[in-house]
């Protein structure tokens, strides 16, 4: 759906659940929708990274500094 240049329209954007509508020109609305998709992807990546941090912190608490003592061959 292409609007005429300068024409204002209202479109639903986002995940398709129908709860976010914006008004503006077509190019501005599609640019906003692309930013929302990017934001959602970044949120998913952030959630995965936080889970990885928690996993690594848990593993780090199981490591003893004594596991890494260097012994001389003297």
NUMAR-59449 format. One record per atom (N, C-alpha, C, O): residue in one letter; z, x, y. Coordinates in steps of 0.02 Angstrom, whole numbers, plus 32768, in hexadecimal, padded with zeros to 4 digits. Layout:
BEGIN
AZXY;...
END
This chain:
BEGIN
X8000802B7FC5;X800080008000;X8000802C803E;X80318050804A;X7FCB802C8064;X7FC6805280A2;X7FC8802280DD;X7FA47FF080DE;X7FF28032810C;X7FF680098149;X7FC88026817D;X7FB58060817A;X7FB57FFD81AD;X7F8E801581E5;X7FB88045820F;X7FF5803E8213;X7F968075822D;X7FB880A78256;X7FE28086828B;X7FC9805D82B2;X80228096828E;X804F807B82C0;X806E803982AC;X8099801F82D0;X8058801D8275;X80737FDC825F;X80B97FE78241;X80C48016821C;X80E77FBA8253;X812B7FBD8237;X812F7F8E81FC;X81187F5581FE;X814C7FA781C7;X81557F7E818C;X819A7F8B816F;X81BC7FBB8181;X81AF7F608142;X81EF7F678120;X81E17F7180D6;X81BC7F4A80B8;X82007FA480BA;X81F67FB48073;X82397FC28052;X82677FDC8072;X823D7FB18013;X82757FC67FEB;X826A800E7FD4;X8232801F7FC0;X829D80377FD9;X8296807D7FC3;X82D1808E7F96;X830180687F90;X82CC80C87F77;X830280DF7F4C;X82F380D57F03;X82BA80DA7EED;X832780C67EDE;X832280C37E95;X830080847E7A;X82F5807E7E3E;X82F080567EA5;X82CF80197E8F;X82FE7FE07E7E;X82E97FAD7E63;X833E7FE87E8E;X836F7FB47E81;X836D7F7E7EB7;X83917F4C7EB1;X83467F887EEB;X833D7F557F1D;X83757F507F50;X837D7F1C7F70;X839C7F857F58;X83D57F807F85;X83CD7FAA7FC4;X83FB7FAF7FEC;X83927FC87FCF;X83887FF0800B;X83427FE18027;X830F7FF18009;X83427FC38061;X83047FB38084;X83047FD480C8;X83387FD580EA;X82CB7FEF80DC;X82C5800E811E;X82867FF48140;X82567FDF811F;X82877FF78182;X824D7FE481A9;X8233802181CE;X825A804B81E4;X81F2802681D4;X81D3805D81F9;X818A806181E5;X816F803481C5;X816A809881F9;X812480A181E5;X812380BD819E;X815480D98186;X80EB80B5817D;X80E380C78137;X80F581108129;X811A811E80FA;X80DC813E8151;X80E881858146;X81328196814C;X814C81BE8125;X81548178817C;X819C81858185;X81C4816A8149;X81F3818A8132;X81B281308132;X81D5811280FA;X81CB813C80BB;X81FB81498096;X818D815180AD;X818181788071;X81A381BD8076;X81BA81D78044;X81A681DA80B3;X81C9821980BB;X8214821080AD;X8232823B808C;X823181DA80C4;X827781CB80B7;X828281C1806C;X82B381DA8050;X8256819D804B;X825D81928003;X825B81D57FDE;X828281DF7FAF;X822E82017FF1;X822B82437FD1;X826C826A7FDA;X8283828C7FAC;X828A82658015;X82CA82868022;X830182687FF7;X832D828C7FDF;X830082277FEE;X833282067FC3;X832B821C7F7A;X835C82287F58;X82ED82227F62;X82E2823B7F1E;X82FB82827F17;X831A82947EE5;X82EF82AB7F4A;X830682F07F4A;X835382F27F49;X8371831A7F25;X837282C77F71;X83BB82C47F73;X83D882B17F2F;X840982CF7F19;X83BA82807F0E;X83D2826B7ECC;X83CB82A47E9A;X83F882AE7E71;X839482C97E9C;X838B83027E6F;X83C083387E7C;X83DB83557E4D;X83CE83457EBB;X840183777ECD;X844783607EB5;X846F83897E9F;X8455831F7EBA;X849583067EA1;X849B83107E55;X84D083227E3D;X846483047E30;X8465830E7DE8;X847083587DD7;X849783687DAB;X844D83847DFC;X845783CC7DF0;X849E83E27E01;X84BB840A7DDD;X84B983C77E37;X84FE83D87E4B;X852F83C27E15;X855E83E77E05;X852583877DF9;X8551836E7DC4;X854F839D7D87;X858283AC7D6A;X851283B27D74;X850B83E07D3C;X852C84237D4A;X854D84407D1F;X8524843D7D87;X8543847D7D99;X858F84787D9B;X85B184A77D85;X85AA84417DB3;X85F384397DB3;X860E84387D6B;X864284557D5E;X85EA84177D3E;X85FE84167CF8;X85FC845C7CDA;X8628846F7CB4;X85C984837CEC;X85C384C77CD4;X85FC84F37CEF;X8617851D7CCB;X860E84EA7D2E;X8645850F7D4C;X868684FF7D26;X86AC852D7D16;X869284C07D19;X86CE84AD7CF4;X86CF84CC7CAE;X870384E27C97;X869684CD7C8E;X869184EA7C4B;X86A185357C4E;X86C7854E7C25;X868485587C7E;X868F859F7C85;X86D685B07C99;X86F385E17C82;X86F385877CC4;X873985927CD7;X8767858A7C9B;X879885AE7C93;X875785597C70;X877E85507C33;X8778858C7C05;X87A985A17BE7;X873B85A67BFF;X873085E17BD5;X8754861E7BF2;X876F86477BCD;X875386247C34;X8772865E7C54;X87BE865E7C48;X87DC86947C44;X87DC86247C43;X882486227C39;X883786387BF2;X887086497BE5;X880686387BC5;X8812864E7B80;X880886997B77;X881A86B57B43;X87EC86BA7BA9;X87DF87027BA5;X881B87287BC0;X8834871A7BF6;X883187587B9A;X886987817BAE;X884E87C47BC9;X881F87DF7BAD;X886D87DD7BFF;X885988207C17;X886188557BE0;X884088887BE2;X888E88487BB2;X889988777B7B;X885B887E7B4E;X885488AF7B2A;X882F884C7B51;X87F2884E7B29;X87C288847B42;X879388977B1F;X87CE889D7B7E;X879F88CB7B9D;X87BF890E7BAF;X87A789307BDC;X87F389227B8E;X881389627B9C;X87E789997B7F;X87D489977B44;X87D989CA7BA8;X87B28A047B92;X87E28A387B73;X88178A477B8F;X87CF8A517B3B;X87F88A837B1A;X87D28AC57B1B;X87968AC67B0C;X87F48AF97B2C;X87D58B3B7B2E;X87D38B587AE7;X87FF8B497ABE;X87A18B817ADA;X879B8BA27A99;X87C08BE57A98;X87B78C0C7A69;X87E88BF47ACA;X880B8C347ACE;X88418C397A9B;X88638C6C7A98;
END
